[in-house]
Structure formats: C-alpha cells, structure tokens
C-alpha cells in the first residue's frame, strides 16, 4: 500500500513538473500563515468590465458586513438569454483548504486567491483550457474546471502548494451541441467530484438533459469518455451530495429535487424525487440533513430533509429577494447565504433545528447584478 501511494504521488509530481514549464500564469507566493479562514463570506460579481470578489465579515448573528473588494484580474461573462444568472451555473467560486478559486468567464481564465480571514491575496491567474469557464471542482490535489462554450470541456489541474498546474492531457470534450439555443439553458451547469473522489460529475442542463459521469484514476486523469445518464425532460442543472454520498440534483425542467445512488460503473439509480412547486429550480446547497433548492422564477428557497438515505421530506418554501440563484452554507452549518441576481442582493438566513430558515438580513453587492458565485466559511 505504501509503495502504491508513493508511486501515485510520484506520477502526479512528474506530470505536474512537465506541465509547469508549459503553463502560463501570473503567480506570487502566499505569505506564511495566509491560510486560516475565519467567519467570512465571499461573493463574485462577474462584472463584464472587470470581475471581482467582494469579501464580507460574518457576525455571530449571521449578518454580513463588507470588508473589501478584490479584483480577479479577469473579466466576467454573460450567456445569451440570461438575466439574473449570467453564468447559469453552480460552483463558479469555490473555497478549498486556504485557497479560493474564481472563474473569469469573459477572459477564459481562472484566478486563485489565498484566504486569510476576510482578506484575499491574488496568487495566480491562468488559462481555463477552454471557452467561458463556469464551475470549479476540487478533491485533494486535483482541480477540474468546466468550460461552457464550444460544446463544453473539462480541464484538469494539479495543486502544488498554493499554485495550480494545468495538465494538458487532462482535457475532455463534452461534445454538446454548441449551436443550441437559448444559450443560457443549453450550456453545462456544474462540475463536481463525488465525495470519495473516484468520479467526476457534469450536468448538461437542456443540452441532452444528461448527467455525465467520468471515472477518475488515482493519478487524477479522467476516463476517455463519460457515462451519459440521460434524464429526459429533467434539465439537470446543479448538484450536491447528502450525508450518505447520494447525488442530489436540482432539476430545472421538472422543478424538482432528485437523489441518485452512483453505481461503480458510473450509472445512476434514482432513489427519490420531490417537486418544489416553484419555477426555475436550478441550484442546490446543503448541510447535514438539510437541503435547500433555489428557485429563480419563484423568488424562493425550497427546503428538504435527507438524513443520508436519499429520501426527501419537503420542508416548505421560504421567500427571498427577486431572482434566487447560487447559495452557500457557512462552515459551521448555521447560516445559509443566497444570491438574488435581479438587484445583486445576498439574503442571509439562520438554519434552525429541522432545517427551518429565519431571515437575518440582506446586503447589496457592489456591481453584483446578475452575478453568480458564493462561498461561505
């Protein structure tokens, strides 16, 4: 076993070392100790003339207080037809072990920030390996970015310290219909690792209405082709995982939340499905046994209980500001923060026993109209 681990690490290191010389980046080392997060929330503006991340302190009652704004060094983007959700995706701003990853859809780049409490230091900006990046997934030393345009691609990287190294051979085309319209419902929605890191999941939304599942090798490379799980009419948009490792999917076509077990061969088996009774159910966030779906057309959140078995018990709907989109749960599991894209507002809620939600305030994000991407520590 120790020999296998050493070989796996050596393989990744060798690939990364080779790729390092071929990977253009603007990089600077993070200061010592610049990796200890506190109670903070980060919100991406997706500004078309300059993308930025706005940092907020989280007070003990869950309310937010602006602490700073940090340019990503890239441009935001807007898919044709989108209004409150310019990227039409989930996972465009992701925190993992001291680093914050932000996509720059208009520049085809990804920015890496080091995190210290409510402060950010831009470490690196590098190419996304495709056109119009919209989502990031991380697992251990491996990072994958989903590019939405030109039929969709996923591009893999190795994390070395605080830097990313792009591995050219870890690029996979999704083969979607690049001409399908409207664009904002026809581009892929999210990339996500399974909890054990053995598989990579991609949602295609209305472009095939499928959930693609790639196998991931111990060295981080993907299988040549994914297993395509077609969910006719469901329009799978965003995903998360319950405590039992079941895939939880927000389905925009059926305005429902569905849970699946992922088989060893990459096929999905439906466990449960529950309608929200709302419109444009596209995003999903969770903590413990509570799940919250964002309904952009209903200006609401739909709550569900799932104790890890994949079963879904509806908890009812909670109103938000207009254009409910991406959401994140704080690291302690006590608060839910949801972007509402019509006016660029973030609504804050306390998560109570059993998954109940109580509003604790809102903030207007500077230049945040239509923005997506939120991470809560």
Buried (B, 14 or more C-beta within 10 A) or exposed (E): EEEEEEEBEEBBBEBBEBBBEEBEBEBEEBEEEBBEBEBBBBBBBBBBEBBBBBBBBBEEEBBBEBBEBBBBBBBBBBBEEBEBBBBBBBBBBBBBEBBBBBBBBBBBBBBBBBBBBBBBBBBBBBBBBBBBBBBBBBBEBBBBBBBBBBBBBBBBBBBBEBBBBBBEEBBBEBBBEBEBEEBBBBBBBBBBBBBEBBBBBBBBBBBBBBBBBBBBEBBBBBBEEBBBBBBEEBBBBBBBBBBBEBBBBBBBBBBBBBBBBBEEEBBBEEBBBBBBBBBBBBBBBBBBBBBBBBBBBBBBBBBBBBEEBBBBBBBEBBEBBEBBBBBBBBBEEBBBBBBBBBBBBBBBBBBEEEBBBEEBBBBEBBBBBBBBBBBBB
